[in-house]
């Protein structure tokens, strides 16, 4: 069974969103580490940035898995 072009566009748009989230999360995390080191922030505050990055990467992993399943099923 083939998907319609609209379904393909939706999957491509979703994959593009995942790529932006991964890149943005990495930039945010690296920036937070740099700023935390420069300002001498407590590690507990920088750890919050680590948790936010983990959440972003986990979301990207889940959505990537969903995209993979949708492509595999058809």
Jmol script that loads the backbone (N, CA, C; Angstrom):
load data "model"
ATOM      1  N   UNK A   1       0.849  -1.178   0.000  1.00  0.00           N
ATOM      2  CA  UNK A   1       0.000   0.000   0.000  1.00  0.00           C
ATOM      3  C   UNK A   1       0.893   1.239   0.000  1.00  0.00           C
ATOM      4  N   UNK A   2       0.584   2.148  -0.861  1.00  0.00           N
ATOM      5  CA  UNK A   2       1.367   3.377  -0.965  1.00  0.00           C
ATOM      6  C   UNK A   2       0.659   4.503  -0.239  1.00  0.00           C
ATOM      7  N   UNK A   3       1.478   5.370   0.289  1.00  0.00           N
ATOM      8  CA  UNK A   3       0.939   6.545   0.969  1.00  0.00           C
ATOM      9  C   UNK A   3       0.697   7.654  -0.040  1.00  0.00           C
ATOM     10  N   UNK A   4      -0.217   8.525   0.310  1.00  0.00           N
ATOM     11  CA  UNK A   4      -0.494   9.671  -0.555  1.00  0.00           C
ATOM     12  C   UNK A   4       0.653  10.680  -0.441  1.00  0.00           C
ATOM     13  N   UNK A   5       0.766  11.543  -1.432  1.00  0.00           N
ATOM     14  CA  UNK A   5       1.808  12.581  -1.348  1.00  0.00           C
ATOM     15  C   UNK A   5       1.666  13.472  -0.107  1.00  0.00           C
ATOM     16  N   UNK A   6       0.435  13.676   0.337  1.00  0.00           N
ATOM     17  CA  UNK A   6       0.225  14.478   1.548  1.00  0.00           C
ATOM     18  C   UNK A   6       0.810  13.789   2.773  1.00  0.00           C
ATOM     19  N   UNK A   7       0.660  12.453   2.845  1.00  0.00           N
ATOM     20  CA  UNK A   7       1.241  11.704   3.966  1.00  0.00           C
ATOM     21  C   UNK A   7       2.764  11.769   3.922  1.00  0.00           C
ATOM     22  N   UNK A   8       3.328  11.675   2.731  1.00  0.00           N
ATOM     23  CA  UNK A   8       4.780  11.770   2.582  1.00  0.00           C
ATOM     24  C   UNK A   8       5.280  13.149   3.014  1.00  0.00           C
ATOM     25  N   UNK A   9       4.535  14.192   2.635  1.00  0.00           N
ATOM     26  CA  UNK A   9       4.921  15.550   3.029  1.00  0.00           C
ATOM     27  C   UNK A   9       4.837  15.729   4.537  1.00  0.00           C
ATOM     28  N   UNK A  10       3.810  15.137   5.143  1.00  0.00           N
ATOM     29  CA  UNK A  10       3.664  15.233   6.598  1.00  0.00           C
ATOM     30  C   UNK A  10       4.819  14.531   7.308  1.00  0.00           C
ATOM     31  N   UNK A  11       5.215  13.368   6.821  1.00  0.00           N
ATOM     32  CA  UNK A  11       6.347  12.662   7.420  1.00  0.00           C
ATOM     33  C   UNK A  11       7.649  13.440   7.223  1.00  0.00           C
ATOM     34  N   UNK A  12       7.816  14.031   6.051  1.00  0.00           N
ATOM     35  CA  UNK A  12       9.019  14.828   5.790  1.00  0.00           C
ATOM     36  C   UNK A  12       9.054  16.058   6.694  1.00  0.00           C
ATOM     37  N   UNK A  13       7.904  16.690   6.893  1.00  0.00           N
ATOM     38  CA  UNK A  13       7.824  17.862   7.766  1.00  0.00           C
ATOM     39  C   UNK A  13       8.140  17.475   9.207  1.00  0.00           C
ATOM     40  N   UNK A  14       7.640  16.319   9.626  1.00  0.00           N
ATOM     41  CA  UNK A  14       7.907  15.827  10.975  1.00  0.00           C
ATOM     42  C   UNK A  14       9.392  15.509  11.153  1.00  0.00           C
ATOM     43  N   UNK A  15      10.006  14.906  10.147  1.00  0.00           N
ATOM     44  CA  UNK A  15      11.435  14.590  10.207  1.00  0.00           C
ATOM     45  C   UNK A  15      12.267  15.872  10.245  1.00  0.00           C
ATOM     46  N   UNK A  16      11.848  16.875   9.503  1.00  0.00           N
ATOM     47  CA  UNK A  16      12.552  18.151   9.505  1.00  0.00           C
ATOM     48  C   UNK A  16      12.457  18.815  10.881  1.00  0.00           C
ATOM     49  N   UNK A  17      11.295  18.733  11.502  1.00  0.00           N
ATOM     50  CA  UNK A  17      11.117  19.276  12.844  1.00  0.00           C
ATOM     51  C   UNK A  17      12.043  18.573  13.834  1.00  0.00           C
ATOM     52  N   UNK A  18      12.141  17.252  13.719  1.00  0.00           N
ATOM     53  CA  UNK A  18      13.028  16.495  14.603  1.00  0.00           C
ATOM     54  C   UNK A  18      14.469  16.956  14.419  1.00  0.00           C
ATOM     55  N   UNK A  19      14.881  17.164  13.178  1.00  0.00           N
ATOM     56  CA  UNK A  19      16.268  17.593  12.946  1.00  0.00           C
ATOM     57  C   UNK A  19      16.527  18.966  13.557  1.00  0.00           C
ATOM     58  N   UNK A  20      15.566  19.879  13.472  1.00  0.00           N
ATOM     59  CA  UNK A  20      15.729  21.197  14.080  1.00  0.00           C
ATOM     60  C   UNK A  20      15.773  21.108  15.604  1.00  0.00           C
ATOM     61  N   UNK A  21      14.955  20.239  16.169  1.00  0.00           N
ATOM     62  CA  UNK A  21      14.952  20.071  17.626  1.00  0.00           C
ATOM     63  C   UNK A  21      16.282  19.496  18.102  1.00  0.00           C
ATOM     64  N   UNK A  22      16.822  18.518  17.377  1.00  0.00           N
ATOM     65  CA  UNK A  22      18.106  17.943  17.759  1.00  0.00           C
ATOM     66  C   UNK A  22      19.206  18.999  17.690  1.00  0.00           C
ATOM     67  N   UNK A  23      19.266  19.736  16.589  1.00  0.00           N
ATOM     68  CA  UNK A  23      20.295  20.764  16.438  1.00  0.00           C
ATOM     69  C   UNK A  23      20.126  21.876  17.479  1.00  0.00           C
ATOM     70  N   UNK A  24      18.898  22.321  17.688  1.00  0.00           N
ATOM     71  CA  UNK A  24      18.648  23.380  18.664  1.00  0.00           C
ATOM     72  C   UNK A  24      18.949  22.944  20.087  1.00  0.00           C
ATOM     73  N   UNK A  25      18.600  21.712  20.412  1.00  0.00           N
ATOM     74  CA  UNK A  25      18.882  21.191  21.738  1.00  0.00           C
ATOM     75  C   UNK A  25      20.381  21.120  21.987  1.00  0.00           C
ATOM     76  N   UNK A  26      21.115  20.681  20.977  1.00  0.00           N
ATOM     77  CA  UNK A  26      22.567  20.591  21.134  1.00  0.00           C
ATOM     78  C   UNK A  26      23.181  21.976  21.313  1.00  0.00           C
ATOM     79  N   UNK A  27      22.742  22.942  20.519  1.00  0.00           N
ATOM     80  CA  UNK A  27      23.256  24.309  20.666  1.00  0.00           C
ATOM     81  C   UNK A  27      22.894  24.896  22.032  1.00  0.00           C
ATOM     82  N   UNK A  28      21.661  24.669  22.472  1.00  0.00           N
ATOM     83  CA  UNK A  28      21.234  25.137  23.789  1.00  0.00           C
ATOM     84  C   UNK A  28      22.091  24.513  24.881  1.00  0.00           C
ATOM     85  N   UNK A  29      22.314  23.218  24.803  1.00  0.00           N
ATOM     86  CA  UNK A  29      23.082  22.533  25.836  1.00  0.00           C
ATOM     87  C   UNK A  29      24.529  23.023  25.872  1.00  0.00           C
ATOM     88  N   UNK A  30      25.132  23.146  24.699  1.00  0.00           N
ATOM     89  CA  UNK A  30      26.516  23.633  24.658  1.00  0.00           C
ATOM     90  C   UNK A  30      26.606  25.067  25.178  1.00  0.00           C
ATOM     91  N   UNK A  31      25.648  25.896  24.813  1.00  0.00           N
ATOM     92  CA  UNK A  31      25.628  27.270  25.302  1.00  0.00           C
ATOM     93  C   UNK A  31      25.433  27.348  26.805  1.00  0.00           C
ATOM     94  N   UNK A  32      24.558  26.512  27.328  1.00  0.00           N
ATOM     95  CA  UNK A  32      24.326  26.501  28.773  1.00  0.00           C
ATOM     96  C   UNK A  32      25.571  26.049  29.528  1.00  0.00           C
ATOM     97  N   UNK A  33      26.282  25.082  28.985  1.00  0.00           N
ATOM     98  CA  UNK A  33      27.524  24.630  29.621  1.00  0.00           C
ATOM     99  C   UNK A  33      28.570  25.744  29.605  1.00  0.00           C
ATOM    100  N   UNK A  34      28.680  26.446  28.499  1.00  0.00           N
ATOM    101  CA  UNK A  34      29.660  27.516  28.377  1.00  0.00           C
ATOM    102  C   UNK A  34      29.313  28.674  29.316  1.00  0.00           C
ATOM    103  N   UNK A  35      28.041  29.097  29.299  1.00  0.00           N
ATOM    104  CA  UNK A  35      27.614  30.205  30.156  1.00  0.00           C
ATOM    105  C   UNK A  35      27.753  29.816  31.628  1.00  0.00           C
ATOM    106  N   UNK A  36      27.395  28.597  31.953  1.00  0.00           N
ATOM    107  CA  UNK A  36      27.535  28.148  33.337  1.00  0.00           C
ATOM    108  C   UNK A  36      28.966  28.176  33.812  1.00  0.00           C
ATOM    109  N   UNK A  37      29.894  27.812  32.940  1.00  0.00           N
ATOM    110  CA  UNK A  37      31.313  27.856  33.302  1.00  0.00           C
ATOM    111  C   UNK A  37      31.834  29.278  33.421  1.00  0.00           C
ATOM    112  N   UNK A  38      31.414  30.153  32.508  1.00  0.00           N
ATOM    113  CA  UNK A  38      31.887  31.545  32.519  1.00  0.00           C
ATOM    114  C   UNK A  38      31.348  32.317  33.727  1.00  0.00           C
ATOM    115  N   UNK A  39      30.090  32.065  34.079  1.00  0.00           N
ATOM    116  CA  UNK A  39      29.474  32.800  35.192  1.00  0.00           C
ATOM    117  C   UNK A  39      29.707  32.128  36.540  1.00  0.00           C
ATOM    118  N   UNK A  40      30.235  30.930  36.517  1.00  0.00           N
ATOM    119  CA  UNK A  40      30.467  30.210  37.765  1.00  0.00           C
ATOM    120  C   UNK A  40      29.182  29.811  38.464  1.00  0.00           C
ATOM    121  N   UNK A  41      28.176  29.431  37.676  1.00  0.00           N
ATOM    122  CA  UNK A  41      26.897  29.026  38.265  1.00  0.00           C
ATOM    123  C   UNK A  41      27.050  27.737  39.067  1.00  0.00           C
ATOM    124  N   UNK A  42      26.163  27.578  40.028  1.00  0.00           N
ATOM    125  CA  UNK A  42      26.132  26.324  40.779  1.00  0.00           C
ATOM    126  C   UNK A  42      25.843  25.172  39.822  1.00  0.00           C
ATOM    127  N   UNK A  43      26.433  24.028  40.068  1.00  0.00           N
ATOM    128  CA  UNK A  43      26.172  22.882  39.194  1.00  0.00           C
ATOM    129  C   UNK A  43      24.694  22.481  39.137  1.00  0.00           C
ATOM    130  N   UNK A  44      23.934  22.784  40.196  1.00  0.00           N
ATOM    131  CA  UNK A  44      22.518  22.401  40.166  1.00  0.00           C
ATOM    132  C   UNK A  44      21.753  23.143  39.068  1.00  0.00           C
ATOM    133  N   UNK A  45      22.165  24.385  38.750  1.00  0.00           N
ATOM    134  CA  UNK A  45      21.491  25.131  37.692  1.00  0.00           C
ATOM    135  C   UNK A  45      21.898  24.618  36.306  1.00  0.00           C
ATOM    136  N   UNK A  46      23.150  24.280  36.171  1.00  0.00           N
ATOM    137  CA  UNK A  46      23.606  23.734  34.894  1.00  0.00           C
ATOM    138  C   UNK A  46      23.009  22.344  34.690  1.00  0.00           C
ATOM    139  N   UNK A  47      22.791  21.627  35.787  1.00  0.00           N
ATOM    140  CA  UNK A  47      22.159  20.308  35.706  1.00  0.00           C
ATOM    141  C   UNK A  47      20.734  20.421  35.168  1.00  0.00           C
ATOM    142  N   UNK A  48      20.052  21.515  35.463  1.00  0.00           N
ATOM    143  CA  UNK A  48      18.715  21.725  34.896  1.00  0.00           C
ATOM    144  C   UNK A  48      18.777  21.820  33.373  1.00  0.00           C
ATOM    145  N   UNK A  49      19.819  22.462  32.864  1.00  0.00           N
ATOM    146  CA  UNK A  49      20.002  22.525  31.412  1.00  0.00           C
ATOM    147  C   UNK A  49      20.271  21.136  30.852  1.00  0.00           C
ATOM    148  N   UNK A  50      21.023  20.323  31.596  1.00  0.00           N
ATOM    149  CA  UNK A  50      21.259  18.942  31.170  1.00  0.00           C
ATOM    150  C   UNK A  50      19.942  18.165  31.088  1.00  0.00           C
ATOM    151  N   UNK A  51      19.099  18.332  32.082  1.00  0.00           N
ATOM    152  CA  UNK A  51      17.807  17.632  32.078  1.00  0.00           C
ATOM    153  C   UNK A  51      16.919  18.098  30.927  1.00  0.00           C
ATOM    154  N   UNK A  52      16.950  19.400  30.642  1.00  0.00           N
ATOM    155  CA  UNK A  52      16.169  19.921  29.517  1.00  0.00           C
ATOM    156  C   UNK A  52      16.684  19.339  28.202  1.00  0.00           C
ATOM    157  N   UNK A  53      18.005  19.217  28.065  1.00  0.00           N
ATOM    158  CA  UNK A  53      18.574  18.638  26.853  1.00  0.00           C
ATOM    159  C   UNK A  53      18.206  17.168  26.731  1.00  0.00           C
ATOM    160  N   UNK A  54      18.238  16.444  27.829  1.00  0.00           N
ATOM    161  CA  UNK A  54      17.840  15.037  27.804  1.00  0.00           C
ATOM    162  C   UNK A  54      16.384  14.912  27.362  1.00  0.00           C
ATOM    163  N   UNK A  55      15.533  15.796  27.859  1.00  0.00           N
ATOM    164  CA  UNK A  55      14.120  15.766  27.474  1.00  0.00           C
ATOM    165  C   UNK A  55      13.958  16.036  25.981  1.00  0.00           C
ATOM    166  N   UNK A  56      14.701  16.997  25.456  1.00  0.00           N
ATOM    167  CA  UNK A  56      14.627  17.292  24.022  1.00  0.00           C
ATOM    168  C   UNK A  56      15.100  16.134  23.176  1.00  0.00           C
ATOM    169  N   UNK A  57      16.209  15.517  23.577  1.00  0.00           N
ATOM    170  CA  UNK A  57      16.723  14.368  22.830  1.00  0.00           C
ATOM    171  C   UNK A  57      15.781  13.168  22.933  1.00  0.00           C
ATOM    172  N   UNK A  58      15.172  12.971  24.095  1.00  0.00           N
ATOM    173  CA  UNK A  58      14.235  11.864  24.252  1.00  0.00           C
ATOM    174  C   UNK A  58      13.010  12.067  23.369  1.00  0.00           C
ATOM    175  N   UNK A  59      12.494  13.296  23.321  1.00  0.00           N
ATOM    176  CA  UNK A  59      11.355  13.591  22.452  1.00  0.00           C
ATOM    177  C   UNK A  59      11.719  13.298  20.996  1.00  0.00           C
ATOM    178  N   UNK A  60      12.909  13.731  20.588  1.00  0.00           N
ATOM    179  CA  UNK A  60      13.350  13.500  19.210  1.00  0.00           C
ATOM    180  C   UNK A  60      13.469  12.009  18.918  1.00  0.00           C
ATOM    181  N   UNK A  61      13.945  11.243  19.878  1.00  0.00           N
ATOM    182  CA  UNK A  61      14.058   9.800  19.698  1.00  0.00           C
ATOM    183  C   UNK A  61      12.690   9.153  19.530  1.00  0.00           C
ATOM    184  N   UNK A  62      11.743   9.554  20.360  1.00  0.00           N
ATOM    185  CA  UNK A  62      10.389   8.986  20.277  1.00  0.00           C
ATOM    186  C   UNK A  62       9.740   9.327  18.940  1.00  0.00           C
ATOM    187  N   UNK A  63       9.850  10.562  18.501  1.00  0.00           N
ATOM    188  CA  UNK A  63       9.232  10.965  17.237  1.00  0.00           C
ATOM    189  C   UNK A  63       9.933  10.291  16.055  1.00  0.00           C
ATOM    190  N   UNK A  64      11.249  10.147  16.121  1.00  0.00           N
ATOM    191  CA  UNK A  64      11.969   9.446  15.063  1.00  0.00           C
ATOM    192  C   UNK A  64      11.523   7.997  14.973  1.00  0.00           C
ATOM    193  N   UNK A  65      11.307   7.360  16.110  1.00  0.00           N
ATOM    194  CA  UNK A  65      10.807   5.990  16.124  1.00  0.00           C
ATOM    195  C   UNK A  65       9.410   5.916  15.494  1.00  0.00           C
ATOM    196  N   UNK A  66       8.566   6.887  15.801  1.00  0.00           N
ATOM    197  CA  UNK A  66       7.226   6.906  15.214  1.00  0.00           C
ATOM    198  C   UNK A  66       7.293   7.080  13.704  1.00  0.00           C
ATOM    199  N   UNK A  67       8.175   7.941  13.223  1.00  0.00           N
ATOM    200  CA  UNK A  67       8.348   8.124  11.776  1.00  0.00           C
ATOM    201  C   UNK A  67       8.815   6.823  11.144  1.00  0.00           C
ATOM    202  N   UNK A  68       9.783   6.184  11.766  1.00  0.00           N
ATOM    203  CA  UNK A  68      10.311   4.923  11.246  1.00  0.00           C
ATOM    204  C   UNK A  68       9.211   3.873  11.159  1.00  0.00           C
ATOM    205  N   UNK A  69       8.377   3.776  12.200  1.00  0.00           N
ATOM    206  CA  UNK A  69       7.282   2.789  12.192  1.00  0.00           C
ATOM    207  C   UNK A  69       6.274   3.093  11.089  1.00  0.00           C
ATOM    208  N   UNK A  70       5.940   4.368  10.888  1.00  0.00           N
ATOM    209  CA  UNK A  70       4.987   4.725   9.840  1.00  0.00           C
ATOM    210  C   UNK A  70       5.536   4.380   8.456  1.00  0.00           C
ATOM    211  N   UNK A  71       6.804   4.629   8.231  1.00  0.00           N
ATOM    212  CA  UNK A  71       7.399   4.306   6.933  1.00  0.00           C
ATOM    213  C   UNK A  71       7.517   2.803   6.733  1.00  0.00           C
ATOM    214  N   UNK A  72       7.815   2.082   7.795  1.00  0.00           N
ATOM    215  CA  UNK A  72       7.989   0.639   7.704  1.00  0.00           C
ATOM    216  C   UNK A  72       6.649  -0.066   7.480  1.00  0.00           C
ATOM    217  N   UNK A  73       5.597   0.426   8.071  1.00  0.00           N
ATOM    218  CA  UNK A  73       4.292  -0.238   7.991  1.00  0.00           C
ATOM    219  C   UNK A  73       3.661  -0.153   6.609  1.00  0.00           C
ATOM    220  N   UNK A  74       4.127   0.776   5.790  1.00  0.00           N
ATOM    221  CA  UNK A  74       3.490   0.852   4.472  1.00  0.00           C
ATOM    222  C   UNK A  74       4.460   0.447   3.381  1.00  0.00           C
TER     223      UNK A  74
END
end "model"
wireframe off; spacefill off
backbone 0.3
color backbone group
